[in-house]
Amino acid sequence: MKKTLYVFLTVSVIAFMAASAAAQTASWRQVVGIILAGNVVGSGTGAVPGGFLPWTTTAGAARVNLQNGEIKFSVRGLVFAAGAPGITIGTPGPIVGVKGTLVCDVDGSASGGNSVLVETPSVRLSSTGDAAFSGKLGPLPAVCSSEPDLAFLVRASVVGGNSVEGPWLANGAVLIRDNDRDDRDRD
C-alpha cells in the first residue's frame, strides 16, 4: 500500500512539473487588424482602448517566452481599413511607430481587477505598415504564466513624430501555448 502511494505521488509530482514547464511560451498564429473600433482589451488600470477606425493586416505573428521575457512579433500591411478626414484608407496615416503589448490576466481576476501590461520598446512602422521586434524584456510578472487569459496587441506608439500611449490597432489571433502543440503543425 505504501509503495503504491509513493509511486502515485511521484508520478503526480512529475506530471505537475511537466505541465508547468510545458506552458513556457504563448504564440499567436497571425496578427489581425482591429475590426470594431474603440473595443477595449483588459480591465482596470490595464485596460487598453482600441483605435478610432478599423485596421487591417496582410500577415503577422507573435511569440512570448513566459519564463524569460523574450518577445518576438511582426506585422505586415498594418493600414487603415476605413478613411476619415486626413486619413487615407490603405495607409498607416500619421502612425509611424508601434509597440507590442502583452495583456496578462485580461479579466483582472488575479490582479485586483487590473490587467497587467508588458510592453516592448517602440519600433518603426513603415509607410506600407510593416514592423517587427525581437528582444528579451527580462522576467515577466508571475500572472503572465499563472493565468490562462492572455492577449497580444500592437499599439500605436508614435503619431506624427510624437511618442504616445496610443490605442491598439491589431491583435494576435489563435493563441497557442506549448501544451497546445498537437494542432500547431497541421496546416
C-alpha positions as CSV (number, residue, x, y, z in Angstrom):
1,M,0.0,0.0,0.0
2,K,2.8,2.4,0.9
3,K,4.7,1.6,-2.2
4,T,1.6,2.2,-4.4
5,L,1.0,5.5,-2.7
6,Y,4.7,6.5,-3.2
7,V,4.5,5.6,-6.9
8,F,1.3,7.6,-7.3
9,L,2.7,10.7,-5.6
10,T,5.9,10.5,-7.6
11,V,4.0,10.2,-10.9
12,S,1.7,13.1,-9.8
13,V,4.6,15.4,-9.0
14,I,6.4,14.6,-12.3
15,A,3.2,15.2,-14.2
16,F,2.6,18.5,-12.5
17,M,6.1,19.7,-13.1
18,A,5.9,18.6,-16.8
19,A,2.6,20.5,-17.2
20,S,4.1,23.6,-15.6
21,A,7.2,23.5,-17.7
22,A,5.1,22.9,-20.9
23,A,3.4,26.2,-20.8
24,Q,6.6,28.3,-21.2
25,T,5.6,30.0,-24.4
26,A,2.5,31.6,-25.9
27,S,2.2,32.4,-29.5
28,W,-0.3,33.8,-31.9
29,R,-0.5,32.4,-35.5
30,Q,-1.4,35.7,-37.0
31,V,-1.9,39.4,-36.3
32,V,-5.2,40.9,-37.5
33,G,-6.4,44.5,-37.5
34,I,-9.0,45.8,-35.1
35,I,-12.5,45.3,-36.6
36,L,-14.6,47.0,-34.0
37,A,-13.1,50.5,-33.5
38,G,-12.9,51.6,-29.8
39,N,-13.0,48.0,-28.5
40,V,-11.3,47.7,-25.1
41,V,-8.9,44.9,-24.1
42,G,-8.0,44.3,-20.4
43,S,-9.5,45.7,-17.3
44,G,-8.9,48.4,-14.7
45,T,-5.6,50.2,-14.9
46,G,-4.5,47.6,-17.5
47,A,-7.4,48.4,-20.0
48,V,-6.2,49.3,-23.5
49,P,-8.6,51.2,-25.8
50,G,-8.8,50.3,-29.4
51,G,-8.2,52.7,-32.4
52,F,-10.9,55.0,-33.6
53,L,-11.2,53.4,-37.0
54,P,-10.9,49.7,-38.3
55,W,-7.4,48.5,-39.4
56,T,-6.3,45.5,-41.5
57,T,-3.1,43.5,-41.9
58,T,-1.7,41.2,-44.6
59,A,0.3,39.0,-42.2
60,G,1.9,38.8,-38.8
61,A,2.7,36.6,-35.8
62,A,3.8,36.9,-32.2
63,R,5.6,34.7,-29.7
64,V,6.3,35.2,-26.0
65,N,8.6,33.1,-23.7
66,L,6.7,33.4,-20.4
67,Q,9.8,32.3,-18.4
68,N,12.5,34.7,-19.7
69,G,10.5,37.5,-21.2
70,E,11.7,37.1,-24.8
71,I,9.1,38.6,-27.2
72,K,9.1,38.5,-31.0
73,F,6.4,39.9,-33.2
74,S,6.0,41.0,-36.7
75,V,3.2,42.7,-38.6
76,R,2.8,43.3,-42.3
77,G,0.4,45.7,-44.1
78,L,-1.0,47.3,-40.9
79,V,-3.1,50.0,-42.5
80,F,-6.4,51.8,-42.1
81,A,-9.4,49.8,-43.3
82,A,-11.6,52.9,-43.4
83,G,-11.0,56.5,-44.3
84,A,-11.7,59.8,-42.4
85,P,-10.7,63.4,-42.9
86,G,-6.9,63.4,-43.1
87,I,-6.8,59.5,-43.2
88,T,-6.3,57.7,-46.4
89,I,-7.6,54.1,-46.5
90,G,-4.8,51.6,-47.2
91,T,-2.1,53.6,-45.4
92,P,-0.9,53.8,-41.8
93,G,-1.6,57.5,-41.9
94,P,0.2,59.5,-39.3
95,I,1.2,56.5,-37.3
96,V,5.0,55.9,-37.7
97,G,5.7,53.7,-34.6
98,V,4.1,50.8,-32.8
99,K,4.9,48.5,-29.9
100,G,3.8,45.1,-28.8
101,T,1.7,44.8,-25.7
102,L,1.2,41.5,-23.8
103,V,-2.0,41.8,-21.7
104,C,-1.8,39.3,-18.8
105,D,-4.9,38.4,-16.8
106,V,-7.2,40.1,-19.3
107,D,-10.2,39.9,-16.9
108,G,-8.2,41.1,-13.9
109,S,-9.4,38.2,-11.7
110,A,-5.9,37.6,-10.2
111,S,-4.7,41.2,-10.1
112,G,-7.3,43.0,-8.1
113,G,-9.4,43.9,-11.1
114,N,-6.4,45.2,-13.1
115,S,-4.8,43.5,-16.1
116,V,-1.0,43.6,-16.2
117,L,0.7,45.1,-19.3
118,V,4.1,44.2,-20.6
119,E,5.3,46.3,-23.5
120,T,8.1,46.2,-26.0
121,P,10.0,49.3,-27.0
122,S,8.6,51.3,-29.9
123,V,9.6,50.2,-33.4
124,R,9.3,51.9,-36.7
125,L,6.1,51.3,-38.7
126,S,6.9,51.6,-42.4
127,S,4.8,53.5,-44.9
128,T,3.4,50.1,-46.1
129,G,2.5,49.1,-42.5
130,D,5.4,46.7,-41.7
131,A,7.0,46.5,-38.3
132,A,8.9,43.9,-36.2
133,F,10.5,43.5,-32.8
134,S,12.7,40.8,-31.2
135,G,14.2,41.1,-27.8
136,K,14.2,39.9,-24.2
137,L,12.4,42.1,-21.6
138,G,13.5,40.1,-18.6
139,P,11.4,38.1,-16.3
140,L,7.7,38.7,-16.7
141,P,5.2,39.2,-13.9
142,A,4.1,35.8,-12.5
143,V,0.5,36.5,-13.5
144,C,1.5,36.2,-17.2
145,S,2.2,32.5,-16.8
146,S,-0.2,31.6,-14.0
147,E,-3.4,33.0,-15.6
148,P,-4.7,31.5,-18.8
149,D,-6.2,34.7,-20.2
150,L,-3.5,36.4,-22.3
151,A,-3.8,38.8,-25.3
152,F,-1.2,40.3,-27.6
153,L,-1.8,43.7,-29.1
154,V,0.0,46.0,-31.5
155,R,-0.4,49.6,-30.2
156,A,0.4,53.0,-31.8
157,S,3.5,54.5,-30.1
158,V,4.5,57.3,-32.4
159,V,2.0,59.6,-34.2
160,G,3.2,62.3,-36.4
161,G,6.6,62.2,-34.7
162,N,5.2,62.4,-31.1
163,S,5.5,59.5,-28.7
164,V,2.1,58.4,-27.4
165,E,0.5,55.7,-25.3
166,G,-1.8,55.0,-28.2
167,P,-4.7,52.7,-28.9
168,W,-4.3,49.1,-30.0
169,L,-4.6,48.7,-33.8
170,A,-4.2,44.9,-34.2
171,N,-4.2,41.8,-32.1
172,G,-2.7,38.3,-32.0
173,A,-5.2,35.7,-33.2
174,V,-5.3,32.0,-32.4
175,L,-3.5,31.8,-29.1
176,I,-1.3,28.7,-28.8
177,R,0.5,27.6,-25.7
178,D,3.3,25.0,-25.6
179,N,0.9,22.4,-24.3
180,D,-1.4,23.0,-27.4
181,R,1.2,21.8,-29.9
182,D,-1.0,18.9,-31.1
183,D,-2.7,21.1,-33.7
184,R,0.1,23.6,-34.3
185,D,1.7,21.9,-37.3
186,R,-1.4,20.5,-39.1
187,D,-1.6,23.3,-41.6
